[in-house]
Amino acid sequence: MKAIPVLLLLVLAVWYWQISLRGREYAIRQCKSVCRDLDMQLLDQTVSLSGIRLGMTANRDLMLIRRYRFETSCDGLDRYNGYMVLHGLNLQCVEVEQPGGKIIIDKTSHLH
């Protein structure tokens, strides 16, 4: 009987690990796409989870809200910070610093 709680914890850990990997892979694809659209370079290995919390969908279901940090460059010499927020596996917003100021892209992909 003591094995059941341990097994349950193991299953939860594997589930969390898998959804975290999917979220990071999705974030990397989105970062590459945004950088390509802005004519910037996504610096290798800079996409990292900077925050995670629980949230609710419109249907009152639980979901993970993740914030990823990444770095970009205009010419390969400079470095600018960027941030991306995912609600589950849905992109909500991206913020990218540039020499001229910060660009914010909302979930409908309109530039501000």
Backbone hydrogen bonds in HBPLUS format (Angstrom, degrees):
<---DONOR---> <-ACCEPTOR-->    atom                        ^
c    i                          cat <-CA-CA->   ^        H-A-AA   ^      H-
h    n   atom  resd res      DA  || num        DHA   H-A  angle D-A-AA Bond
n    s   type  num  typ     dist DA aas  dist angle  dist       angle   num
A0004-ILE N   A0001-MET O   3.35 MM   3  5.71 148.3  2.46 104.9 112.2     1
A0007-LEU N   A0003-ALA O   2.83 MM   4  5.97 159.3  1.87 153.7 160.0     2
A0008-LEU N   A0004-ILE O   2.87 MM   4  6.05 158.2  1.92 152.9 159.0     3
A0009-LEU N   A0005-PRO O   2.94 MM   4  6.17 157.0  2.00 145.0 150.7     4
A0010-LEU N   A0006-VAL O   2.96 MM   4  6.20 153.2  2.03 146.3 153.9     5
A0011-VAL N   A0007-LEU O   2.92 MM   4  6.19 158.4  1.96 151.4 156.7     6
A0012-LEU N   A0008-LEU O   2.95 MM   4  6.20 161.4  1.99 150.2 155.2     7
A0013-ALA N   A0009-LEU O   2.91 MM   4  6.09 153.4  1.98 145.7 153.2     8
A0014-VAL N   A0010-LEU O   2.99 MM   4  6.24 159.8  2.03 151.1 155.7     9
A0015-TRP N   A0011-VAL O   2.94 MM   4  6.13 162.2  1.97 150.7 156.0    10
A0016-TYR N   A0012-LEU O   2.92 MM   4  6.09 165.6  1.94 150.2 153.8    11
A0017-TRP N   A0013-ALA O   2.95 MM   4  6.08 158.8  2.00 145.7 152.0    12
A0018-GLN N   A0014-VAL O   2.95 MM   4  6.16 159.5  1.99 151.5 156.4    13
A0019-ILE N   A0015-TRP O   3.02 MM   4  6.31 166.6  2.04 156.8 159.7    14
A0020-SER N   A0016-TYR O   2.93 MM   4  5.99 147.1  2.04 144.6 154.2    15
A0021-LEU N   A0017-TRP O   2.99 MM   4  6.22 153.6  2.06 145.9 152.5    16
A0022-ARG N   A0018-GLN O   3.02 MM   4  6.28 163.7  2.05 151.0 155.1    17
A0023-GLY N   A0019-ILE O   2.94 MM   4  6.02 156.2  1.99 139.7 146.5    18
A0024-ARG N   A0020-SER O   2.94 MM   4  6.15 158.2  1.99 148.1 153.5    19
A0025-GLU N   A0021-LEU O   2.92 MM   4  6.11 165.0  1.94 153.9 158.0    20
A0026-TYR N   A0022-ARG O   2.96 MM   4  6.10 159.2  2.00 147.5 153.3    21
A0027-ALA N   A0023-GLY O   2.89 MM   4  6.07 155.9  1.95 144.5 151.7    22
A0028-ILE N   A0024-ARG O   2.87 MM   4  6.12 156.5  1.92 152.2 157.9    23
A0029-ARG N   A0025-GLU O   3.07 MM   4  6.36 162.8  2.10 148.3 152.3    24
A0030-GLN N   A0026-TYR O   2.95 MM   4  6.21 161.5  1.98 153.0 158.2    25
A0031-CYS N   A0027-ALA O   2.83 MM   4  6.01 157.8  1.88 150.3 156.8    26
A0032-LYS N   A0028-ILE O   2.96 MM   4  6.17 162.7  1.99 152.9 157.0    27
A0033-SER N   A0029-ARG O   3.03 MM   4  6.24 157.1  2.09 145.4 151.9    28
A0034-VAL N   A0030-GLN O   2.89 MM   4  6.12 165.4  1.91 154.8 158.1    29
A0035-CYS N   A0031-CYS O   2.91 MM   4  6.04 167.5  1.92 153.0 156.8    30
A0036-ARG N   A0032-LYS O   2.93 MM   4  6.06 156.2  1.99 145.5 152.3    31
A0037-ASP N   A0033-SER O   2.96 MM   4  6.21 160.1  2.00 149.6 154.8    32
A0038-LEU N   A0034-VAL O   2.96 MM   4  6.21 143.7  2.10 146.8 156.9    33
A0040-MET N   A0035-CYS O   2.76 MM   5  4.77 179.4  1.76 148.6 148.6    34
A0039-ASP N   A0036-ARG O   3.15 MM   3  5.00 160.9  2.19 102.7 107.8    35
A0041-GLN N   A0073-SER O   2.83 MM  32  5.13 170.8  1.84 156.6 159.7    36
A0073-SER N   A0041-GLN O   2.87 MM  32  5.13 134.7  2.07 137.3 150.5    37
A0043-LEU N   A0071-GLU O   2.97 MM  28  5.67 165.4  1.99 144.1 147.9    38
A0048-SER N   A0069-ARG O   2.86 MM  21  5.38 157.9  1.91 154.4 161.9    39
A0069-ARG N   A0048-SER O   2.79 MM  21  5.38 163.1  1.82 160.1 163.2    40
A0050-SER N   A0067-ARG O   2.67 MM  17  5.53 166.7  1.69 155.6 159.1    41
A0051-GLY N   A0067-ARG O   3.20 MM  16  4.97 130.1  2.46 144.4 139.0    42
A0067-ARG N   A0051-GLY O   2.86 MM  16  4.97 159.9  1.90 145.0 143.9    43
A0053-ARG N   A0065-ILE O   2.99 MM  12  5.35 145.2  2.11 142.8 153.4    44
A0065-ILE N   A0053-ARG O   2.82 MM  12  5.35 171.2  1.83 164.8 165.7    45
A0055-GLY N   A0063-MET O   2.80 MM   8  5.26 156.1  1.86 157.7 159.7    46
A0063-MET N   A0055-GLY O   2.92 MM   8  5.26 147.5  2.03 138.4 138.2    47
A0057-THR N   A0061-ASP O   2.81 MM   4  5.22 153.4  1.88 146.8 156.0    48
A0060-ARG N   A0057-THR O   3.01 MM   3  5.09 158.2  2.06 110.8 112.9    49
A0088-GLY N   A0064-LEU O   2.78 MM  24  5.25 162.5  1.81 174.2 169.3    50
A0066-ARG N   A0086-LEU O   2.88 MM  20  5.20 154.7  1.94 150.6 157.3    51
A0086-LEU N   A0066-ARG O   2.85 MM  20  5.20 162.8  1.88 152.4 158.3    52
A0068-TYR N   A0084-MET O   2.80 MM  16  5.13 163.0  1.83 153.1 158.8    53
A0084-MET N   A0068-TYR O   2.90 MM  16  5.13 151.0  1.98 144.8 150.6    54
A0070-PHE N   A0082-GLY O   2.93 MM  12  5.08 155.9  1.99 138.7 139.1    55
A0082-GLY N   A0070-PHE O   2.76 MM  12  5.08 137.9  1.94 158.4 152.9    56
A0072-THR N   A0080-TYR O   2.79 MM   8  5.16 157.8  1.84 148.8 156.6    57
A0080-TYR N   A0072-THR O   2.84 MM   8  5.16 151.1  1.92 144.8 149.2    58
A0097-GLU N   A0081-ASN O   3.01 MM  16  5.74 168.2  2.03 169.3 172.8    59
A0083-TYR N   A0095-GLU O   2.77 MM  12  5.12 152.7  1.84 146.3 154.6    60
A0095-GLU N   A0083-TYR O   2.81 MM  12  5.12 161.3  1.84 149.9 155.2    61
A0085-VAL N   A0093-CYS O   2.96 MM   8  5.48 159.8  2.00 158.3 161.1    62
A0092-GLN N   A0085-VAL O   2.88 MM   7  5.54 169.8  1.89 163.7 161.3    63
A0087-HIS N   A0090-ASN O   2.83 MM   3  5.14 162.5  1.86 154.9 154.7    64
A0090-ASN N   A0087-HIS O   2.97 MM   3  5.14 153.9  2.04 118.1 126.5    65
A0107-LYS N   A0092-GLN O   2.72 MM  15  4.40  94.0  2.46 164.1 148.6    66
A0094-VAL N   A0105-ILE O   2.83 MM  11  5.08 148.4  1.93 144.0 153.8    67
A0105-ILE N   A0094-VAL O   2.77 MM  11  5.08 166.2  1.79 155.7 160.5    68
A0096-VAL N   A0103-ILE O   2.83 MM   7  5.19 160.3  1.87 151.5 158.3    69
A0103-ILE N   A0096-VAL O   2.77 MM   7  5.19 165.6  1.79 149.8 154.5    70
A0098-GLN N   A0101-GLY O   2.95 MM   3  5.16 131.5  2.19 121.2 135.8    71
A0101-GLY N   A0098-GLN O   3.05 MM   3  5.16 162.1  2.08 110.5 116.3    72
A0112-HIS N   A0104-ILE O   3.25 MM   8  5.59 134.7  2.47 151.2 163.3    73
A0109-SER N   A0106-ASP O   2.81 MM   3  5.28 157.6  1.86 123.6 126.3    74
